[in-house]
């Protein structure tokens, strides 16, 4: 996104970020192309994860806690809820508002939209090549889902292979019980942001004014789900479950002590589902290849 905007003559990108991974990535990308980067980070994550702010600033970006007094959207939320923990929908509203006011500025979204999921398919394409090297095909794919980019990026290439008849994996989306857009949301046209400034998208949604509890998996606190992922869920190509934070954290600790890798809170949702399935296989004696992406 930074590359194409720089080529189009844009000088600044605005964006939202939850836990801060996307904001960090875009700030770094902007640094490569001489673009300014302004990030609105969801207040709950801004307070929980101060080192993400430092990373974004080190890369040259500017970070504001959202809701902020810098925008009409932010001021409206603060007037009604002075202690608001924020949401990705609110942060999107602020970033979009600022971009709309300046001709040299564009807004860049980190998930949900079709082109973002397309970029992320590098995850699934690389996973296919890695599996081919060890002669395996997955029986189950599990991925954490917030807006859908990580999950879609992993799953889409495997779905193509399934449709071509080369493998037949079950595909399972895992979301937090605090923000269950697939398992409890309505499939309807809704705004991608709280203020209602984005185009309407047909997606599974909890409502654009939904503010989830301030769970640590900030990247999964989005009220809607990618239209592409939502459509595939509606057509039965994938299934979805929701996991509570405590079970996910327990899975993350087990993974860290087993593998020596400390996972982010977001992929611990997928790890919880993978561990659940592995234990089920151990009890029944069934052999299964389970694939997940540690985003």
C-alpha positions in Angstrom: 0.0 0.0 0.0 2.9 2.4 0.8 4.5 1.6 -2.6 1.4 2.3 -4.6 0.5 5.5 -2.7 4.1 6.8 -3.1 3.9 6.2 -6.8 0.6 8.1 -7.0 2.2 11.1 -5.4 0.7 10.8 -2.0 2.8 12.3 0.9 1.1 10.9 4.0 -0.8 7.8 5.0 -3.2 7.6 8.0 -4.4 4.4 9.5 -5.8 2.7 12.6 -4.1 0.0 14.6 -5.3 -2.2 17.5 -2.4 -4.0 19.2 0.0 -2.1 17.0 1.4 -4.7 14.5 -0.2 -3.1 11.5 0.7 0.4 12.6 4.3 -0.7 13.1 4.3 -2.3 9.7 2.9 0.7 7.9 5.2 3.1 9.7 8.2 1.1 8.5 6.9 0.8 5.0 6.2 4.6 4.8 9.8 5.1 6.0 11.0 3.2 2.9 9.2 5.5 0.5 9.6 8.8 2.3 5.9 9.0 3.4 4.6 10.5 6.6 2.6 8.0 8.7 -0.1 9.0 11.2 -1.6 6.2 13.3 -4.6 6.2 15.6 -4.2 3.3 18.1 -7.1 1.9 20.0 -6.9 3.4 23.5 -7.0 0.1 25.4 -4.0 -1.2 23.4 -2.2 2.2 23.5 -2.2 1.9 27.3 -1.5 -1.8 27.5 1.3 -1.9 24.9 3.6 1.2 25.2 6.5 -0.4 23.4 4.4 -0.5 20.2 4.1 3.3 20.4 7.9 3.5 20.7 8.4 1.2 17.7 6.1 3.2 15.5 7.8 6.4 16.5 11.2 4.9 16.0 10.2 4.1 12.4 9.1 7.7 12.0 5.4 7.5 12.5 3.1 9.5 14.7 0.7 7.8 17.1 -2.4 9.1 18.8 -4.6 7.2 21.3 -8.1 6.7 20.0 -10.6 8.2 20.6 -8.7 11.5 20.4 -9.6 15.1 20.6 -7.9 15.7 17.2 -11.0 14.7 15.1 -14.7 15.4 15.2 -15.4 11.6 15.4 -13.0 11.3 18.4 -14.4 14.4 20.2 -18.0 13.0 19.8 -17.1 9.7 21.4 -15.2 11.4 24.2 -18.1 13.8 24.9 -20.4 10.8 25.5 -17.8 8.4 27.0 -14.8 10.3 28.4 -13.2 7.1 29.6 -13.8 5.1 26.3 -11.4 2.2 25.8 -11.8 2.7 22.1 -12.4 0.3 19.2 -10.9 -0.3 15.8 -14.1 1.2 14.3 -13.5 4.5 16.2 -9.8 4.6 15.2 -10.8 4.0 11.5 -13.2 6.9 11.7 -10.5 9.2 13.0 -7.9 8.2 10.4 -10.4 8.4 7.5 -11.6 11.8 8.6 -8.1 13.3 8.6 -7.3 11.7 5.2 -10.5 13.1 3.7 -9.5 16.6 4.7 -6.1 16.7 3.0 -5.5 16.0 -0.8 -2.0 14.8 -0.2 -3.1 12.2 2.3 -4.7 8.8 1.8 -6.0 6.2 4.3 -4.6 2.7 4.4 -6.6 -0.2 6.0 -4.7 -3.1 7.6 -7.4 -5.8 7.2 -10.9 -6.6 6.0 -10.7 -5.2 2.4 -10.2 -7.5 -0.6 -6.8 -6.1 -1.6 -5.4 -6.5 1.9 -6.4 -10.2 2.0 -4.9 -10.6 -1.5 -1.5 -9.2 -0.3 -1.6 -11.5 2.7 -1.9 -14.7 0.6 1.9 -14.8 0.6 1.3 -16.6 4.0 -0.7 -19.4 2.5 1.5 -19.7 -0.7 4.6 -20.0 1.4 2.9 -22.5 3.7 2.0 -24.7 0.7 5.6 -24.7 -0.5 6.9 -25.6 3.0 4.4 -28.4 3.3 5.4 -29.8 -0.1 9.0 -29.9 1.1 8.0 -32.4 3.8 5.4 -34.2 1.7 2.4 -33.2 3.8 -1.1 -31.8 3.2 -3.2 -30.4 6.1 -6.3 -32.0 7.4 -7.2 -28.9 9.4 -6.4 -25.2 9.0 -7.0 -23.0 12.0 -6.4 -19.2 12.1 -7.3 -16.4 14.4 -9.8 -13.9 12.9 -10.4 -10.3 13.7 -10.9 -8.5 10.4 -9.8 -11.5 8.4 -6.5 -10.6 6.8 -4.3 -13.1 8.6 -6.9 -15.9 8.3 -7.7 -15.1 4.7 -4.0 -14.9 3.8 -3.4 -18.4 5.2 -6.6 -20.0 4.0 -7.3 -18.7 0.5 -4.4 -20.6 -1.3 -5.5 -23.8 0.4 -9.1 -23.2 -0.5 -7.9 -22.9 -4.1 -6.2 -26.3 -3.8 -9.3 -27.8 -2.2 -11.5 -26.5 -5.1 -9.0 -28.0 -7.5 -9.3 -31.4 -5.8 -5.7 -31.6 -4.7 -6.5 -31.6 -0.9 -9.5 -31.5 1.4 -8.7 -29.6 4.6 -11.3 -28.5 7.1 -10.9 -24.7 7.6 -11.7 -23.3 11.0 -11.8 -19.6 12.0 -11.2 -18.8 15.7 -12.4 -15.5 17.2 -12.6 -14.1 20.7 -15.8 -14.5 22.7 -15.5 -10.8 23.5 -15.9 -9.9 19.8 -17.6 -12.8 18.0 -18.5 -11.3 14.6 -18.7 -14.6 12.7 -20.4 -16.8 15.4 -22.8 -14.2 16.7 -22.8 -11.3 14.2 -25.5 -10.5 11.6 -24.8 -11.0 7.9 -25.7 -7.5 6.6 -24.5 -4.3 5.0 -22.7 -2.2 7.6 -20.1 0.5 7.9 -16.5 -0.4 8.5 -16.1 2.4 11.0 -18.1 3.8 13.9 -18.8 7.2 12.4 -20.3 5.7 9.2 -17.9 7.4 6.8 -16.8 4.2 4.9 -18.6 2.5 2.1 -21.1 -0.1 3.2 -19.8 -3.7 3.2 -21.8 -6.9 3.3 -20.2 -8.8 6.2 -20.8 -10.5 9.5 -21.1 -7.6 11.9 -21.8 -6.9 15.5 -22.9 -3.3 14.6 -20.5 -0.5 13.7 -21.1 1.1 17.1 -20.1 -2.0 19.0 -17.2 -1.5 21.5 -15.8 -4.8 22.7 -14.2 -5.4 26.1 -10.6 -4.3 26.3 -9.1 -7.8 25.9 -5.4 -8.1 25.2 -5.8 -9.4 21.7 -6.2 -5.9 20.3 -6.0 -7.1 16.7 -9.2 -9.1 17.1 -11.3 -6.3 18.5 -13.1 -5.4 15.3 -16.9 -5.3 14.9 -17.0 -6.8 11.4 -15.5 -9.5 9.3 -14.0 -9.4 5.9 -16.7 -9.6 3.2 -14.8 -12.4 1.5 -14.4 -14.4 4.7 -18.0 -13.7 5.6 -19.3 -14.9 2.2 -17.3 -18.2 2.5 -18.7 -18.7 6.0 -22.2 -18.2 4.7 -21.6 -20.7 1.8 -20.3 -23.3 4.2 -16.7 -23.3 2.9 -15.3 -22.7 6.4 -16.4 -23.0 10.0 -16.0 -20.7 13.0 -15.7 -21.0 16.8 -15.1 -18.5 19.6 -12.6 -18.9 22.4 -12.4 -17.0 25.8 -9.3 -15.1 26.7 -8.3 -17.3 29.6 -8.2 -20.5 27.5 -6.2 -18.7 24.8 -3.6 -17.4 27.2 -3.2 -20.9 28.7 -2.6 -22.2 25.2 -0.1 -19.5 24.6 1.8 -20.3 27.7 1.8 -24.0 26.9 3.1 -23.2 23.4 5.8 -21.0 24.7 7.0 -23.6 27.2 6.9 -26.3 24.5 8.3 -24.5 21.5 10.3 -21.7 23.0 8.4 -19.0 21.1 6.2 -16.4 22.9 3.1 -15.9 20.8 1.1 -12.7 20.5 -2.4 -12.8 22.2 -4.1 -12.9 18.8 -2.7 -16.2 17.5 -3.2 -17.9 20.9 -6.8 -18.2 19.8 -5.7 -20.4 16.9 -3.3 -22.2 19.2 -6.2 -23.0 21.6 -8.2 -24.5 18.8 -5.2 -26.5 17.5 -4.4 -27.9 20.9 -8.1 -28.8 21.4 -8.1 -30.7 18.1 -4.7 -32.4 18.9 -5.9 -33.6 22.2 -9.1 -34.9 20.6 -6.9 -36.9 18.2 -4.7 -38.2 21.0 -7.8 -39.5 22.8 -9.3 -41.2 19.6 -6.1 -42.3 18.1 -6.8 -40.4 14.9 -3.8 -38.9 13.0 -4.2 -35.4 11.7 -2.0 -32.7 10.1 -3.0 -29.4 11.8 -1.7 -26.2 10.3 -1.9 -22.7 11.9 -0.1 -19.5 11.3 1.7 -17.7 14.2 0.9 -14.2 13.1 
